[in-house]
Amino acid sequence: MIYEKVKFVEGENFITIEEGDQLSEQEMKELIDQAAQDDSFRKVDHLTILLDDTFSTEREVQLQAHGFRRHDEVIFVSRDLRQLPEWTEVYEMKSLREIPKETFKDVWEKSMKGSLNASSYLNMDEQMQSVEKELGPSYIDTCNVAYEDGVPIGVVLPHIEPGTEDEGRIFYFGLVPEQRGKRKAEPLYKQGLMMLKDQFCASYSVGGTSVNNQPMQKVFAACGCVVTSRVKVYKRSRS
């Protein structure tokens, strides 16, 4: 079945279909038709399909015909973590083992304000529920607030991608608005990569950001990340 060739990420009220880049043009056509007409997917508020830019524009027309709309275009990168430089840890990290969930949610929400990535269709409580559902009990180690001299400056959410043994990802990364433009993003992201390697035992990292987020693309480049693909993000929401 075509579903066996792709990956499904499920949250409280959404399903995202990923890793379709290895499908043939015909297989992607079948996937879109099946997913769009699948009754089980109609029960969720948001269905997302990631479409690699190697597919023809016909697949975009097909998605639009099924009620999908382009939400964003994302650049994916990869970073080998086995030979990371000895970067300096600049910030103090506190996970949910040390701080209340409400404190973390407050800093995370502030970090999302003014983001150059496409806005999320989830509210903060739904964001937390998605992290907990996708990662299970380990989410308490994933949710980290970064502090500088006791002041929260942003969040980093490193984790091992479910279904893999050593693929590291950062579920979310961001600075609160008043800390942006102060050259803090690069050292903070480097610290997140070190956490993936040392705390989560990842051998490589996969990341992504909107094509519109030039500052984050510069951070990726400064951290030695290599662009691996570009995908169009198509979403269909229940009215």
Secondary structure as the mmCIF struct_conf table of DSSP 4:
data_model
#
loop_
_struct_conf.conf_type_id
_struct_conf.id
_struct_conf.beg_label_comp_id
_struct_conf.beg_label_asym_id
_struct_conf.beg_label_seq_id
_struct_conf.end_label_comp_id
_struct_conf.end_label_asym_id
_struct_conf.end_label_seq_id
HELX_RH_3T_P HELX_RH_3T_P1 ILE A 2 LYS A 5
BEND BEND1 VAL A 6 VAL A 6
STRN STRN1 LYS A 7 GLU A 10
BEND BEND2 GLU A 12 ASN A 13
STRN STRN2 PHE A 14 GLU A 18
TURN_TY1_P TURN_TY1_P1 ASP A 21 GLN A 22
BEND BEND3 LEU A 23 LEU A 23
HELX_RH_AL_P HELX_RH_AL_P1 GLU A 25 GLN A 37
TURN_TY1_P TURN_TY1_P2 ASP A 39 SER A 40
HELX_RH_3T_P HELX_RH_3T_P2 PHE A 41 LYS A 43
BEND BEND4 VAL A 44 ASP A 45
STRN STRN3 HIS A 46 ASP A 52
TURN_TY1_P TURN_TY1_P3 ASP A 53 THR A 54
BEND BEND5 PHE A 55 PHE A 55
HELX_RH_AL_P HELX_RH_AL_P2 THR A 57 ALA A 65
TURN_TY1_P TURN_TY1_P4 HIS A 66 GLY A 67
STRN STRN4 ARG A 69 ASP A 80
TURN_TY1_P TURN_TY1_P5 ARG A 82 GLN A 83
BEND BEND6 TYR A 91 TYR A 91
STRN STRN5 GLU A 92 SER A 95
TURN_TY1_P TURN_TY1_P6 LEU A 96 GLU A 98
BEND BEND7 ILE A 99 ILE A 99
HELX_RH_AL_P HELX_RH_AL_P3 LYS A 101 MET A 112
TURN_TY1_P TURN_TY1_P7 LYS A 113 GLY A 114
BEND BEND8 LEU A 116 ASN A 117
HELX_LH_PP_P HELX_LH_PP_P1 ALA A 118 SER A 120
BEND BEND9 TYR A 121 LEU A 122
HELX_RH_AL_P HELX_RH_AL_P4 MET A 124 LEU A 135
HELX_RH_3T_P HELX_RH_3T_P3 GLY A 136 SER A 138
HELX_RH_AL_P HELX_RH_AL_P5 TYR A 139 THR A 142
STRN STRN6 ASN A 144 GLU A 148
TURN_TY1_P TURN_TY1_P8 ASP A 149 GLY A 150
STRN STRN7 VAL A 151 ILE A 160
HELX_LH_PP_P HELX_LH_PP_P2 GLU A 161 GLU A 161
TURN_TY1_P TURN_TY1_P9 PRO A 162 GLY A 163
BEND BEND10 GLU A 165 ASP A 166
STRN STRN8 GLU A 167 LEU A 175
HELX_RH_3T_P HELX_RH_3T_P4 PRO A 177 GLN A 179
TURN_TY1_P TURN_TY1_P10 ARG A 180 GLY A 181
BEND BEND11 LYS A 182 ARG A 183
HELX_RH_AL_P HELX_RH_AL_P6 ALA A 185 ASP A 198
TURN_TY1_P TURN_TY1_P11 GLN A 199 GLN A 199
BEND BEND12 PHE A 200 PHE A 200
BEND BEND13 SER A 203 SER A 203
STRN STRN9 TYR A 204 SER A 210
TURN_TY1_P TURN_TY1_P12 VAL A 211 ASN A 212
HELX_RH_AL_P HELX_RH_AL_P7 GLN A 214 ALA A 222
TURN_TY1_P TURN_TY1_P13 CYS A 223 GLY A 224
STRN STRN10 VAL A 226 SER A 237
#
